[in-house]
Structures are given as structure tokens and as C-alpha cells.
Amino acid sequence: MAASIHDHLTDQLFKVILSLKDQEQCYKFFEDICTISELKAMAQRLEVARMLDEGCIYETIVEKTGASTATISRVKRCLVYGADGYNSVMGVLKEEKKQDVK
């Protein structure tokens, strides 16, 4: 994680996010704190990360998510050289996908 984001306000935000109890509370909080576009962009980047992790090619990711190749490249760079944030949640996404298949 880049040192520049570490501060009291970011700590406060993360503590609040970690305190959220369920998906409904997350929806309510993020609906208030983010614009719809910001929330959709974060969700899109997470899906791009999931698809890259599965080995999907850029063309398929663009087609299925609508993400730009610049966004896909940025997410890929984070997967390879980042703080392991995406990689740390891949297990959750894989488990969710298994549950969806059942």
C-alpha cells in the first residue's frame, strides 16, 4: 500500500468499513459515501481482477465488463506489482463463483 494514503482519515474510513455487519449495511453505507459511478467503477475493477486471475484475455474482459484496456492494464499491474490487495480477496471470489455454480 502506498505510504501516501496512510493517514487518520483513511484509517477512520477503513475502521468503519470493517465494522459493517452485512451486505445490506454495506449497500446503505456505500450508497451514501460513493456516487453510483464510483461504486460501479470499483465493482468493475474487481471483476476485471477476477477475470485476469482466471486467465481471460483483454478482448474478453472488454466485451464482458465494458472496462477500457487502460483500466485492465492498471488492474493487471496491481495484480502483479501491487500491494496484494486484489490477490488477498481472490479466494473469496473463487468461493462465491463455486457457490453460484451449485
TORTI-279289 format. One record per residue: residue in one letter; x, y, z of N, C-alpha, C in turn; residue number from 0; chain. Coordinates in steps of 0.001 Angstrom, whole numbers, plus 500000, padded with zeros to 6 digits. Layout:
BEGIN
('A', (X, Y, Z), (X, Y, Z), (X, Y, Z), NUM, 'A')
...
END
This chain:
BEGIN
('M', (500850, 498834, 500000), (500000, 500000, 500000), (500899, 501234, 500000), 0, 'A')
('A', (500570, 502170, 499191), (501368, 503400, 499098), (501300, 504156, 500415), 1, 'A')
('A', (502451, 504611, 500872), (502515, 505328, 502149), (501659, 506587, 502138), 2, 'A')
('S', (501464, 507184, 500987), (500738, 508447, 500896), (499267, 508331, 501274), 3, 'A')
('I', (498690, 507135, 501272), (497277, 507028, 501655), (497100, 506787, 503144), 4, 'A')
('H', (498177, 506506, 503853), (498099, 506267, 505301), (497941, 507588, 506039), 5, 'A')
('D', (496767, 507797, 506588), (496544, 508959, 507449), (495323, 508696, 508321), 6, 'A')
('H', (495045, 509631, 509207), (493948, 509472, 510162), (492599, 509274, 509458), 7, 'A')
('L', (492340, 510035, 508420), (491042, 509951, 507741), (490858, 508611, 507036), 8, 'A')
('T', (491929, 508126, 506402), (491847, 506826, 505738), (491693, 505721, 506778), 9, 'A')
('D', (492425, 505826, 507892), (492260, 504850, 508983), (490817, 504826, 509462), 10, 'A')
('Q', (490232, 506008, 509624), (488841, 506121, 510072), (487896, 505438, 509079), 11, 'A')
('L', (488111, 505690, 507790), (487272, 505078, 506768), (487367, 503557, 506816), 12, 'A')
('F', (488575, 503034, 506880), (488758, 501584, 506885), (488161, 500944, 508134), 13, 'A')
('K', (488285, 501609, 509279), (487685, 501076, 510512), (486173, 500982, 510377), 14, 'A')
('V', (485576, 502005, 509785), (484129, 501989, 509583), (483739, 500863, 508618), 15, 'A')
('I', (484470, 500724, 507521), (484170, 499655, 506562), (484275, 498290, 507234), 16, 'A')
('L', (485312, 498097, 508029), (485480, 496820, 508725), (484387, 496554, 509754), 17, 'A')
('S', (483698, 497590, 510194), (482633, 497420, 511186), (481294, 497034, 510557), 18, 'A')
('L', (481169, 497145, 509250), (479900, 496839, 508587), (479559, 495360, 508795), 19, 'A')
('K', (478321, 495097, 509137), (477923, 493757, 509578), (477435, 492826, 508465), 20, 'A')
('D', (476810, 493394, 507442), (476257, 492525, 506405), (476168, 493289, 505077), 21, 'A')
('Q', (475746, 492575, 504057), (475698, 493161, 502723), (474735, 494342, 502658), 22, 'A')
('E', (473617, 494248, 503330), (472638, 495347, 503310), (473228, 496612, 503929), 23, 'A')
('Q', (473966, 496464, 505037), (474601, 497623, 505655), (475672, 498202, 504723), 24, 'A')
('C', (476380, 497329, 503999), (477367, 497794, 503013), (476690, 498604, 501922), 25, 'A')
('Y', (475580, 498091, 501398), (474858, 498829, 500361), (474476, 500219, 500851), 26, 'A')
('K', (473923, 500305, 502048), (473477, 501594, 502587), (474646, 502554, 502760), 27, 'A')
('F', (475753, 502060, 503339), (476915, 502918, 503580), (477523, 503389, 502270), 28, 'A')
('F', (477791, 502448, 501349), (478452, 502825, 500111), (477559, 503661, 499203), 29, 'A')
('E', (476241, 503467, 499286), (475327, 504320, 498523), (475428, 505771, 498984), 30, 'A')
('D', (475641, 505961, 500278), (475769, 507312, 500812), (477158, 507909, 500577), 31, 'A')
('I', (478201, 507113, 500672), (479562, 507659, 500626), (480126, 507753, 499208), 32, 'A')
('C', (479605, 506960, 498289), (480116, 506949, 496906), (479025, 507383, 495935), 33, 'A')
('T', (479446, 507895, 494809), (478492, 508074, 493723), (478265, 506699, 493092), 34, 'A')
('I', (477194, 506581, 492347), (476933, 505318, 491651), (478093, 504993, 490716), 35, 'A')
('S', (478621, 505991, 490039), (479744, 505775, 489119), (480986, 505268, 489847), 36, 'A')
('E', (481278, 505830, 491009), (482442, 505373, 491782), (482274, 503920, 492218), 37, 'A')
('L', (481100, 503595, 492690), (480834, 502229, 493142), (480894, 501245, 491984), 38, 'A')
('K', (480293, 501620, 490858), (480326, 500750, 489676), (481757, 500572, 489177), 39, 'A')
('A', (482575, 501624, 489232), (483971, 501531, 488794), (484755, 500566, 489676), 40, 'A')
('M', (484536, 500638, 490995), (485228, 499711, 491898), (484792, 498270, 491638), 41, 'A')
('A', (483490, 498073, 491459), (482972, 496727, 491183), (483529, 496202, 489861), 42, 'A')
('Q', (483607, 497075, 488864), (484149, 496687, 487566), (485616, 496277, 487685), 43, 'A')
('R', (486408, 497057, 488430), (487831, 496721, 488590), (488005, 495387, 489303), 44, 'A')
('L', (487161, 495097, 490271), (487241, 493815, 490962), (486919, 492670, 490004), 45, 'A')
('E', (485915, 492866, 489158), (485578, 491830, 488162), (486707, 491661, 487159), 46, 'A')
('V', (487328, 492752, 486744), (488485, 492672, 485843), (489592, 491860, 486509), 47, 'A')
('A', (489855, 492108, 487782), (490890, 491357, 488502), (490547, 489872, 488541), 48, 'A')
('R', (489288, 489562, 488805), (488860, 488160, 488844), (489080, 487487, 487500), 49, 'A')
('M', (488697, 488180, 486435), (488839, 487608, 485094), (490305, 487456, 484701), 50, 'A')
('L', (491137, 488435, 485043), (492576, 488322, 484773), (493156, 487145, 485540), 51, 'A')
('D', (492746, 486984, 486785), (493220, 485870, 487610), (492849, 484525, 486992), 52, 'A')
('E', (491706, 484484, 486320), (491270, 483257, 485648), (491946, 483061, 484300), 53, 'A')
('G', (492736, 484045, 483862), (493460, 483909, 482602), (492723, 484431, 481388), 54, 'A')
('C', (491662, 485193, 481582), (490924, 485755, 480450), (491795, 486771, 479701), 55, 'A')
('I', (491569, 486860, 478412), (492299, 487825, 477596), (491571, 489175, 477622), 56, 'A')
('Y', (492328, 490232, 477300), (491780, 491589, 477341), (490493, 491706, 476536), 57, 'A')
('E', (490477, 491156, 475334), (489305, 491286, 474458), (488044, 490755, 475145), 58, 'A')
('T', (488159, 489617, 475792), (487020, 489028, 476501), (486604, 489911, 477669), 59, 'A')
('I', (487588, 490447, 478397), (487292, 491293, 479554), (486596, 492579, 479118), 60, 'A')
('V', (487079, 493183, 478037), (486436, 494390, 477500), (484989, 494086, 477139), 61, 'A')
('E', (484797, 492970, 476452), (483454, 492583, 475987), (482502, 492335, 477154), 62, 'A')
('K', (482964, 491645, 478180), (482077, 491254, 479280), (481890, 492342, 480329), 63, 'A')
('T', (482886, 493224, 480517), (482795, 494211, 481592), (482609, 495641, 481110), 64, 'A')
('G', (482989, 495906, 479867), (482958, 497275, 479369), (484142, 498097, 479832), 65, 'A')
('A', (485092, 497474, 480539), (486280, 498190, 481021), (487176, 498547, 479849), 66, 'A')
('S', (487848, 499666, 479971), (488812, 500065, 478942), (490077, 499219, 479081), 67, 'A')
('T', (490857, 499174, 478009), (492125, 498443, 478089), (493066, 499128, 479078), 68, 'A')
('A', (492947, 500443, 479247), (493766, 501146, 480238), (493420, 500676, 481650), 69, 'A')
('T', (492139, 500516, 481932), (491714, 500017, 483244), (492208, 498594, 483451), 70, 'A')
('I', (492069, 497771, 482440), (492520, 496381, 482542), (494022, 496333, 482802), 71, 'A')
('S', (494782, 497150, 482092), (496238, 497206, 482286), (496590, 497662, 483702), 72, 'A')
('R', (495873, 498642, 484202), (496120, 499150, 485550), (495854, 498068, 486594), 73, 'A')
('V', (494744, 497344, 486422), (494412, 496265, 487359), (495460, 495154, 487269), 74, 'A')
('K', (495867, 494812, 486049), (496888, 493769, 485882), (498193, 494173, 486563), 75, 'A')
('R', (498562, 495432, 486422), (499782, 495930, 487076), (499668, 495779, 488596), 76, 'A')
('C', (498488, 496053, 489134), (498274, 495889, 490577), (498332, 494417, 490982), 77, 'A')
('L', (497795, 493548, 490149), (497850, 492118, 490447), (499291, 491618, 490501), 78, 'A')
('V', (500118, 492140, 489616), (501500, 491667, 489516), (502429, 492411, 490480), 79, 'A')
('Y', (502302, 493734, 490536), (503269, 494547, 491279), (502673, 495302, 492463), 80, 'A')
('G', (501384, 495137, 492707), (500713, 495934, 493726), (500932, 495440, 495140), 81, 'A')
('A', (500074, 495868, 496030), (500171, 495575, 497459), (499502, 494249, 497831), 82, 'A')
('D', (499131, 493455, 496846), (498445, 492169, 497031), (497010, 492311, 497525), 83, 'A')
('G', (496434, 493492, 497362), (495045, 493700, 497763), (494077, 492839, 496967), 84, 'A')
('Y', (494214, 492880, 495644), (493345, 492035, 494813), (493601, 490571, 495111), 85, 'A')
('N', (494882, 490184, 495137), (495219, 488783, 495358), (494689, 488263, 496686), 86, 'A')
('S', (494617, 489143, 497688), (494158, 488714, 499010), (492672, 488373, 499044), 87, 'A')
('V', (491912, 488843, 498058), (490473, 488552, 498040), (490066, 487567, 496952), 88, 'A')
('M', (491009, 487094, 496175), (490679, 486150, 495096), (490015, 484888, 495634), 89, 'A')
('G', (490423, 484425, 496802), (489806, 483237, 497394), (488322, 483435, 497652), 90, 'A')
('V', (487952, 484620, 498104), (486541, 484935, 498349), (485768, 484883, 497040), 91, 'A')
('L', (486332, 485462, 495985), (485657, 485476, 494683), (485539, 484071, 494107), 92, 'A')
('K', (486575, 483266, 494275), (486536, 481883, 493772), (485489, 481071, 494510), 93, 'A')
('E', (485401, 481253, 495815), (484407, 480541, 496615), (482997, 480967, 496214), 94, 'A')
('E', (482810, 482261, 495992), (481491, 482774, 495568), (481098, 482184, 494226), 95, 'A')
('K', (482063, 482096, 493308), (481776, 481538, 491997), (481380, 480067, 492106), 96, 'A')
('K', (482056, 479330, 492996), (481701, 477913, 493212), (480273, 477800, 493705), 97, 'A')
('Q', (479878, 478686, 494632), (478523, 478661, 495171), (477487, 479000, 494102), 98, 'A')
('D', (477834, 479896, 493185), (476928, 480275, 492108), (476692, 479123, 491137), 99, 'A')
('V', (477698, 478262, 490979), (477603, 477144, 490047), (476686, 476064, 490595), 100, 'A')
('K', (476646, 475915, 491928), (475837, 474871, 492561), (474374, 475114, 492435), 101, 'A')
END
